[in-house]
Amino acid sequence: MNKFQKELDNYFKKEGWGYWHPLAQFTRLIEETGELARILNHLYGEKPKKASELTQDLEDEIGDVIYTLMCLANGTGIDLDKATRRSLDKVAKRDKGRYGKVAKN
């Protein structure tokens, strides 16, 4: 992630942009998460997509969430590699043996 965070930061600097306030970034994250939820509901849930709705792509929506998190992280000085490592280590310790084995298809 650090590579992408740096790329994003360099792009913002080149364009002369600043990062939005963290609360505005959070609001944007909720908006993007809602778009992700909508496509997941269309693909895997009970709600069919309307014929008039634009085509949505799950990968694009996940990318938008990650992009927004990178903006929030860059604007607040968070290293996403470090944050991700901490989360993975926490889950590995907390959930070891918790779920059992998942059958492979």
One Martini backbone bead per residue (centre of mass of N, CA, C, O) as a GRO file, in nm:
protein
  105
    1MET     BB    1   0.054   0.064  -0.017
    2ASN     BB    2   0.283   0.269  -0.004
    3LYS     BB    3   0.315   0.307  -0.305
    4PHE     BB    4   0.028   0.429  -0.347
    5GLN     BB    5   0.046   0.659  -0.149
    6LYS     BB    6   0.278   0.804  -0.295
    7GLU     BB    7   0.143   0.836  -0.568
    8LEU     BB    8  -0.093   1.004  -0.464
    9ASP     BB    9   0.070   1.233  -0.334
   10ASN     BB   10   0.217   1.322  -0.592
   11TYR     BB   11  -0.038   1.395  -0.747
   12PHE     BB   12  -0.142   1.610  -0.557
   13LYS     BB   13   0.107   1.793  -0.577
   14LYS     BB   14   0.099   1.837  -0.885
   15GLU     BB   15  -0.206   1.963  -0.863
   16GLY     BB   16  -0.237   2.127  -0.579
   17TRP     BB   17  -0.355   1.947  -0.361
   18GLY     BB   18  -0.561   1.871  -0.090
   19TYR     BB   19  -0.677   1.732   0.183
   20TRP     BB   20  -0.935   1.653   0.335
   21HIS     BB   21  -1.104   1.650   0.590
   22PRO     BB   22  -1.160   1.381   0.785
   23LEU     BB   23  -1.475   1.408   0.788
   24ALA     BB   24  -1.505   1.422   0.481
   25GLN     BB   25  -1.370   1.153   0.423
   26PHE     BB   26  -1.569   0.981   0.580
   27THR     BB   27  -1.815   1.054   0.413
   28ARG     BB   28  -1.697   0.942   0.152
   29LEU     BB   29  -1.668   0.651   0.256
   30ILE     BB   30  -1.968   0.603   0.299
   31GLU     BB   31  -2.050   0.649   0.009
   32GLU     BB   32  -1.871   0.421  -0.113
   33THR     BB   33  -1.989   0.194   0.064
   34GLY     BB   34  -2.275   0.218  -0.052
   35GLU     BB   35  -2.196   0.135  -0.339
   36LEU     BB   36  -2.093  -0.141  -0.256
   37ALA     BB   37  -2.356  -0.242  -0.131
   38ARG     BB   38  -2.530  -0.224  -0.382
   39ILE     BB   39  -2.376  -0.428  -0.561
   40LEU     BB   40  -2.394  -0.664  -0.365
   41ASN     BB   41  -2.703  -0.672  -0.369
   42HIS     BB   42  -2.722  -0.729  -0.675
   43LEU     BB   43  -2.534  -0.990  -0.682
   44TYR     BB   44  -2.628  -1.135  -0.370
   45GLY     BB   45  -2.908  -1.035  -0.333
   46GLU     BB   46  -3.259  -0.932  -0.346
   47LYS     BB   47  -3.174  -0.681  -0.529
   48PRO     BB   48  -3.250  -0.571  -0.820
   49LYS     BB   49  -3.159  -0.421  -1.093
   50LYS     BB   50  -3.220  -0.164  -1.275
   51ALA     BB   51  -3.236  -0.090  -1.608
   52SER     BB   52  -3.144   0.226  -1.557
   53GLU     BB   53  -2.886   0.134  -1.442
   54LEU     BB   54  -2.574   0.143  -1.416
   55THR     BB   55  -2.291  -0.002  -1.451
   56GLN     BB   56  -2.129  -0.211  -1.219
   57ASP     BB   57  -1.813  -0.265  -1.038
   58LEU     BB   58  -1.670  -0.425  -0.786
   59GLU     BB   59  -1.373  -0.342  -0.823
   60ASP     BB   60  -1.425  -0.037  -0.839
   61GLU     BB   61  -1.559  -0.006  -0.558
   62ILE     BB   62  -1.320  -0.108  -0.394
   63GLY     BB   63  -1.121   0.103  -0.505
   64ASP     BB   64  -1.272   0.351  -0.390
   65VAL     BB   65  -1.234   0.277  -0.095
   66ILE     BB   66  -0.924   0.269  -0.097
   67TYR     BB   67  -0.874   0.554  -0.197
   68THR     BB   68  -1.015   0.694   0.042
   69LEU     BB   69  -0.830   0.571   0.258
   70MET     BB   70  -0.571   0.698   0.146
   71CYS     BB   71  -0.654   0.988   0.187
   72LEU     BB   72  -0.696   0.968   0.491
   73ALA     BB   73  -0.413   0.868   0.559
   74ASN     BB   74  -0.248   1.098   0.433
   75GLY     BB   75  -0.397   1.333   0.593
   76THR     BB   76  -0.302   1.172   0.887
   77GLY     BB   77  -0.027   0.995   0.873
   78ILE     BB   78  -0.090   0.703   0.765
   79ASP     BB   79   0.036   0.376   0.747
   80LEU     BB   80  -0.101   0.114   0.577
   81ASP     BB   81   0.102  -0.108   0.627
   82LYS     BB   82   0.102  -0.087   0.935
   83ALA     BB   83  -0.206  -0.112   0.980
   84THR     BB   84  -0.236  -0.388   0.842
   85ARG     BB   85  -0.039  -0.548   1.013
   86ARG     BB   86  -0.181  -0.502   1.283
   87SER     BB   87  -0.449  -0.637   1.198
   88LEU     BB   88  -0.341  -0.916   1.119
   89ASP     BB   89  -0.215  -0.980   1.394
   90LYS     BB   90  -0.471  -0.951   1.562
   91VAL     BB   91  -0.640  -1.170   1.417
   92ALA     BB   92  -0.445  -1.408   1.449
   93LYS     BB   93  -0.464  -1.406   1.759
   94ARG     BB   94  -0.775  -1.385   1.820
   95ASP     BB   95  -0.873  -1.618   1.575
   96LYS     BB   96  -0.737  -1.869   1.652
   97GLY     BB   97  -0.948  -2.138   1.579
   98ARG     BB   98  -1.244  -2.011   1.556
   99TYR     BB   99  -1.361  -2.130   1.254
  100GLY     BB  100  -1.211  -2.330   1.121
  101LYS     BB  101  -1.246  -2.516   0.848
  102VAL     BB  102  -1.258  -2.464   0.501
  103ALA     BB  103  -1.404  -2.572   0.237
  104LYS     BB  104  -1.310  -2.671  -0.069
  105ASN     BB  105  -1.419  -2.651  -0.410
   0.00000   0.00000   0.00000
